């Protein structure tokens, strides 16, 4: 089947399950609209064309443009919700006590800025501190990951489940390769040792450059686990909901909640304990 991934109702119907709620449809439509901008403007950028927000933390003009497009659409769909974008392009306070929408317009900006076509658009709704609705859109592949609390996780309308148990040597792991100063939840030596352990024991370790897509890949069974430090809820929140709905495990490196430094570990249930052991101090 040939699909169009422009921001139209027909495109949306092809990418969501039939039971998708109005709020999930609104998130998805906004993601598709942002994807049109990101996809058509992908190219290698020079250093002079980028803003350096921090050490090896880049922003392009497309990050801002995509976020503004998405925020405008969601402000109209959810007039009482707060909006918090990673680029702060169109943030607003919203009505006290109402949900908050998180926008990561291009999760994988380094990939995007170098013209690498692997990045995600991640949108989530947070209620009482919990993500209850979210989408991650890969506009280059036309893949929409979507889910709601208690309603399952889906990829282009097909229900997801994490990969079944396997031998360690047949597990594929995703991980962040940290820039200097990124690892704060454990000692840097501990993190690097965990990487070496995974490389020596499993089928391999993949650094894909987009946390939202990497976590989504655990939800759909392409990866068996993933870990990275220094992430924000904007990066991983929507995809974390998908993993939970697909039967996976998500938390911090030590097994409790994700900590303030953003230590995210997601995995199939059989692998989570093994990954935590490698990150133990």
C-alpha positions in Angstrom: 0.0 0.0 0.0 1.3 3.4 -0.9 1.0 5.9 1.9 1.0 9.7 1.9 2.6 11.2 5.0 1.4 14.8 4.6 -0.8 16.3 7.4 -4.2 15.1 6.1 -7.0 13.1 7.7 -6.5 10.4 5.1 -2.8 10.1 6.1 -3.8 9.9 9.8 -6.4 7.2 9.2 -3.6 5.0 7.6 -1.3 5.5 10.6 -3.5 5.2 13.7 -5.7 2.4 15.1 -9.4 2.8 14.6 -10.0 3.3 18.3 -7.6 6.3 18.5 -9.1 9.1 20.7 -9.5 12.7 19.5 -6.5 13.8 21.6 -4.3 11.1 20.2 -5.4 12.1 16.7 -4.6 15.7 17.5 -1.1 14.9 18.6 -0.6 12.7 15.5 -1.8 15.4 13.1 0.5 17.9 14.7 3.4 15.5 14.4 2.6 14.9 10.7 2.5 18.7 10.0 5.9 19.1 11.7 7.2 16.2 9.7 6.5 17.9 6.4 8.7 20.8 7.4 11.5 18.6 8.8 11.5 16.2 5.9 11.6 18.8 3.1 14.4 20.8 4.8 16.8 18.1 5.7 20.4 18.8 4.6 23.9 19.1 6.0 24.4 22.3 7.8 27.6 24.2 8.5 28.6 25.2 12.0 27.7 28.9 11.2 24.1 27.8 10.5 23.6 26.2 13.9 23.1 27.5 17.4 25.3 25.9 20.1 23.0 25.6 23.2 25.7 23.7 25.2 28.7 21.4 24.6 27.8 19.4 21.5 24.1 20.4 22.0 22.9 21.9 18.7 19.8 23.7 17.4 18.9 24.4 13.8 16.3 26.8 12.4 14.2 23.8 11.6 14.0 22.7 15.3 12.3 26.1 16.0 10.1 26.1 12.9 8.8 22.6 13.5 8.1 23.3 17.2 6.3 26.5 16.3 4.1 24.7 13.8 3.3 21.9 16.2 2.7 24.3 19.2 0.3 26.4 17.1 -1.8 23.4 16.1 -1.8 22.0 19.7 -2.7 25.3 21.2 -5.8 25.3 19.0 -6.7 21.7 19.8 -6.0 22.0 23.6 -6.7 25.7 24.5 -6.4 25.0 28.3 -3.3 22.8 28.3 0.2 24.1 29.1 2.8 23.7 26.3 6.4 23.1 27.0 8.7 22.8 24.0 12.4 21.8 24.1 13.2 24.9 22.1 10.8 27.1 24.0 9.4 28.5 20.7 5.8 28.9 21.8 5.5 27.9 25.4 2.5 28.9 27.5 1.3 28.3 31.0 -2.1 27.0 30.4 -4.9 26.6 33.0 -3.8 25.6 36.5 -4.4 21.9 37.1 -4.8 21.0 33.4 -2.5 18.7 31.5 0.8 19.7 30.0 2.0 19.0 26.5 5.7 18.3 25.9 7.2 18.9 22.4 10.6 17.7 21.2 10.4 18.9 17.6 13.6 17.1 16.3 14.9 14.4 18.7 18.2 13.7 17.1 19.3 17.2 16.1 22.9 16.2 15.6 21.8 13.6 13.1 19.5 16.2 11.5 22.1 19.0 11.3 24.6 16.6 9.6 21.9 15.5 7.1 21.4 12.0 8.5 17.8 11.0 8.0 17.2 9.4 11.4 15.3 11.6 14.0 12.0 11.6 15.8 9.3 14.1 16.5 8.1 13.3 20.0 4.9 14.7 21.6 3.3 13.7 24.9 0.6 14.7 27.3 1.4 14.7 31.0 -1.3 14.5 33.7 -0.4 14.4 37.4 3.2 13.8 36.5 2.5 10.8 34.3 2.6 10.6 30.5 -0.9 9.4 29.4 -0.8 10.0 25.6 2.1 10.2 23.2 3.4 9.9 19.7 6.8 9.5 18.1 6.9 10.2 14.4 9.8 9.2 12.0 8.9 11.4 9.1 11.7 10.0 6.9 10.3 6.4 7.2 6.7 7.3 7.5 6.4 5.5 10.9 4.1 6.8 13.5 4.4 5.2 17.0 1.4 6.1 19.1 -0.2 5.1 22.4 -2.4 6.0 25.3 -2.3 4.7 28.9 -4.3 1.5 29.1 -5.0 1.4 25.4 -1.9 -0.2 24.0 0.9 1.0 21.8 0.8 1.0 18.0 3.0 1.4 14.9 1.1 2.6 11.9 -2.0 1.1 13.4 -0.6 -2.3 14.3 -0.5 -3.2 18.0 3.0 -3.5 19.5 4.6 -6.0 21.9 8.2 -6.1 23.1 10.5 -8.9 21.8 10.2 -12.3 23.5 12.9 -13.7 25.7 16.1 -14.8 24.1 19.7 -15.7 24.9 21.9 -12.8 25.7 24.0 -13.4 22.7 20.9 -12.8 20.6 19.9 -9.6 22.3 20.5 -6.3 20.4 21.1 -3.2 22.7 20.7 0.5 22.0 22.7 2.9 24.1 23.8 6.5 24.2 27.5 7.2 23.6 27.9 10.2 26.0 29.6 13.4 25.3 31.9 14.7 28.1 30.0 15.6 31.2 26.7 13.9 30.1 26.9 11.0 32.5 25.9 12.1 36.0 23.8 9.3 37.5 26.7 6.9 37.8 30.5 7.2 37.5 31.6 7.6 33.9 33.8 4.6 34.3 30.7 2.5 35.3 28.8 3.6 32.3 31.7 2.8 29.9 32.1 -0.6 31.6 28.4 -1.3 31.0 28.9 -0.5 27.3 31.9 -2.8 27.1 30.0 -5.6 28.9 27.1 -5.3 26.4 29.5 -5.2 23.4 31.3 -8.4 24.7 28.1 -10.4 25.5 25.2 -9.4 23.3 24.6 -9.4 19.5 25.7 -5.8 19.4 25.2 -2.3 20.6 23.6 0.4 18.5 23.9 4.2 18.9 21.1 5.5 16.7 21.3 9.2 17.8 17.6 9.6 18.7 16.5 8.5 22.2 12.8 8.7 21.3 13.2 6.4 18.3 15.6 4.1 20.2 13.0 3.7 23.1 10.3 3.2 20.5 12.3 0.5 18.9 12.3 -1.4 22.2 8.5 -1.1 22.2 8.2 -2.7 18.7 10.9 -5.4 19.2 13.7 -4.0 17.1 15.8 -3.5 20.1 15.8 -5.6 23.3 17.0 -2.8 25.6 18.4 0.7 25.7 20.1 2.9 28.2 21.3 6.5 28.2 22.0 9.2 30.8 21.2 12.9 30.6 17.8 12.6 29.0 14.7 14.8 29.6 11.1 13.8 29.7 10.7 15.7 26.3 13.1 13.1 24.9 11.8 9.9 26.2 8.4 10.4 27.7 6.2 9.5 24.8 8.3 6.5 23.9 8.4 5.3 27.5 4.6 5.2 27.5 4.8 3.0 24.4 7.2 0.6 26.1 5.0 0.2 29.1 1.9 -0.4 26.9 3.9 -3.0 24.9 4.8 -4.9 28.0 8.3 -3.6 28.6 10.1 -2.1 31.6 11.3 1.4 32.1 13.1 3.1 35.0 16.4 4.5 36.2 19.7 2.6 36.1 19.2 1.3 39.7 15.6 0.0 39.0 13.6 2.8 40.6 12.1 5.8 38.8 14.2 7.8 36.3 16.3 10.2 38.4 16.8 14.0 38.1 19.8 13.5 35.9 17.8 11.5 33.3 19.1 8.0 33.7 16.8 6.0 31.4 16.9 2.2 31.1 14.2 0.5 29.0 14.1 -3.2 28.2 12.1 -6.4 27.7 11.4 -7.8 31.2 13.9 -10.7 30.9 16.8 -8.3 30.0 16.2 -5.4 32.4 17.9 -6.9 35.4 21.0 -7.9 33.4 21.3 -4.3 32.1 20.9 -2.9 35.6 23.6 -5.2 37.0 26.1 -3.7 34.5 25.3 -0.2 35.6 25.5 -0.9 39.4 28.1 1.1 41.3 
